[in-house]
Amino acid sequence: MAHLMTAQLLLLLIWVTECARVRTELLNVCMDAKHHKEKPGSEDNLHNQCSPWKKNSCCTANTSREAHEDISYLYRFNWDHCGKMTSTCKRHFIQDTCLYECFPNLGPWTQQVDQSWRKERILHVPLCREDCQQW
């Protein structure tokens, strides 16, 4: 009986260790996408809303600046394409862009895609209650 319990505990320990290893491999990595760096690192000159990621970032300073432009080369997209966007609304979308471009811990929500401009995307990233309340 003791031998069986020891074997079961050993299997449980191996399973828990493997699960933890897989989870940590999903962190501190950059997506395989057009404007992302190959691997995260410090970027001292990240612009405005992207600056929280300056110690460990998947975006460059140039990408962070472009995320704040009304018409950006990042996606060839105009924030005001449906009319003048309020500053609060624009701030929300810029923050979303900074998260997508700069955050190195999106691995758990990253999925493979076959698109010309990216090989991975994020899906089902959880929202913070504060973000929803501010929106």
Secondary structure as the mmCIF struct_conf table of DSSP 4:
data_model
#
loop_
_struct_conf.conf_type_id
_struct_conf.id
_struct_conf.beg_label_comp_id
_struct_conf.beg_label_asym_id
_struct_conf.beg_label_seq_id
_struct_conf.end_label_comp_id
_struct_conf.end_label_asym_id
_struct_conf.end_label_seq_id
HELX_RH_AL_P HELX_RH_AL_P1 ALA A 2 GLU A 25
TURN_TY1_P TURN_TY1_P1 LEU A 26 LEU A 26
BEND BEND1 LEU A 27 ASN A 28
BEND BEND2 ASP A 32 ASP A 32
STRN STRN1 ALA A 33 ALA A 33
TURN_TY1_P TURN_TY1_P2 LYS A 34 HIS A 35
BEND BEND3 GLU A 38 LYS A 39
STRN STRN2 GLY A 41 GLY A 41
TURN_TY1_P TURN_TY1_P3 ASP A 44 ASN A 45
HELX_RH_3T_P HELX_RH_3T_P1 ASN A 48 TRP A 53
TURN_TY1_P TURN_TY1_P4 LYS A 54 LYS A 55
BEND BEND4 ASN A 56 ASN A 56
STRN STRN3 SER A 57 SER A 57
BEND BEND5 CYS A 58 CYS A 59
HELX_RH_AL_P HELX_RH_AL_P2 ALA A 61 GLU A 66
TURN_TY1_P TURN_TY1_P5 ALA A 67 HIS A 68
BEND BEND6 GLU A 69 ASP A 70
STRN STRN4 ILE A 71 SER A 72
TURN_TY1_P TURN_TY1_P6 TYR A 73 ARG A 76
STRN STRN5 PHE A 77 ASN A 78
TURN_TY1_P TURN_TY1_P7 TRP A 79 CYS A 82
BEND BEND7 GLY A 83 GLY A 83
HELX_LH_PP_P HELX_LH_PP_P1 LYS A 84 THR A 86
HELX_RH_AL_P HELX_RH_AL_P3 SER A 87 CYS A 102
BEND BEND8 PRO A 104 PRO A 104
HELX_RH_3T_P HELX_RH_3T_P2 GLY A 107 TRP A 109
STRN STRN6 THR A 110 GLN A 112
BEND BEND9 SER A 116 TRP A 117
STRN STRN7 ARG A 118 ARG A 118
BEND BEND10 LYS A 119 LYS A 119
STRN STRN8 GLU A 120 ILE A 122
HELX_LH_PP_P HELX_LH_PP_P2 VAL A 125 CYS A 128
HELX_RH_AL_P HELX_RH_AL_P4 ARG A 129 GLN A 134
#
